């Protein structure tokens, strides 16, 4: 049985009327849409930024930009890293004219591109609500999907993602996270996703600078927003934590009650337990190669320190709700032991709740 099938079985067992549901969608969306250039970029060995791919049908494809071009500047703003490129693109809202200064075959060239706003997810058989969540000093882009044509309140799932990548994928190319969420929606659930602070349309501090405690607090706000929709059965809301989302899930559930928790490809032991040996100290330099402050330039060292200060096992033990820990057969990043450990911790205090 696949991950999605097992997840659906777990959720439907604890909310058997998931096939019924809900009313019209209403939105309080006040976030401007970001601009879409239509390229993916990658760093080069000499610290430049290169176009790795051009999105079919995008403004970039309609321009003279080409795969392999080295991006030097956008509208006069120098591009010296992938982070700088993303931050510069984020500053452009909706339709805008961009002059791209690129290096190609040893020569510098200026290419003009007229870009529009990012498209929105529009599956034919699912309603998608674009909304905003107010969380501390940030406004977060959120998406809620729900099935069409039902009349009762819906059970709901909050998806807690890994890392600082966007949770939205409106392009035609396949995206496994989106397909999982659509499958859950077609099974009768409202499913909510929220960008993290500073990601894509969202305002606030850059995600890489946000600490673990603040991230938990943000997702508590998102969960409360999900419960507030008039088409959601607020007594039947589940969490699905993927990878690092599995660290966040139990702490969110301990703050704001949920019907059940599902985690996939995650860990439970303190980070320090994975590096008890002094000879592994050199690994720190590999994980934090740039400035000792950010893991691969993505998450801050402070984030992991705050995570390590949490007794996640104790929080799991405190939850009196059904918990399902899923491990992928070919997962190369996490171990079956961690997932078995989560179930054992839950069952030690609340027998039969952990699977």
Secondary structure, DSSP 4 states (H G I P E B T S, - for coil): --HHHHHHHHHHHH-TTTTS----------PPPBEE--EEEEE-TTS-EEEEEE-TTSHHHHSS--TTPEEEEETTEE--SHHHHHHHHHH-BSSEEEEEEEEETTEEEEEEEEEEEPP----TTEEEEEEEEEETTEEEEEEEEEESS--SPEEEEEEE-STTS-S---SSS--HHHHHHHHHHHTT-EEEEEPPTTSTT--SS-GGG--HHHHHHHHHHHHHHHHHSTTEEEEEEEEEEETTHHHHHHHHHHHS--SEEEEES---S-GGGG--SGGGGHHHHHHTTTTSSEETTTEEHHHHHHHHHS-HHHHHHH--SEEEEE--TT-SSS-HHHHHHHHHHHHHHSTT-B-
